[in-house]
């Protein structure tokens, strides 16, 4: 390769690939890393669309709820009582997030009872990444 051809090569492509790899490696390691036990005051995430029963079933009847609401994937919740502290191995959690939500999604600050399979300490990183890309490239 002559000196003139080397001068014409664009160094941005290899540099861009290196930066991309450096940014994706921690994300990959985080997504496959082990989870610890879920305890009181941990922020957890919904593992998908799940039915969550209210702690006080009558509180939201005036808004059209019948004792439960629907958690959306990656909804954030604050654990108020861990499964070890409760007699039925469920978690008591409070929803965190935007105040205005459409029915039947769980209202903000509502206290719900959840099973262990409905929550996780780590959000679904790849699903969030896919949602962000879908919003970015949507035609709406």
PyMOL commands that set and color helices and strands:
alter all, ss='L'
color gray80, all
select helices_A, chain A and resi 3-8+12-32+61-63+83-85+116-118+125-136
alter helices_A, ss='H'
color red, helices_A
select strands_A, chain A and resi 43-46+50-54+68-71+76-81+91-96+111-114+119-120
alter strands_A, ss='S'
color yellow, strands_A
deselect
rebuild
show_as cartoon
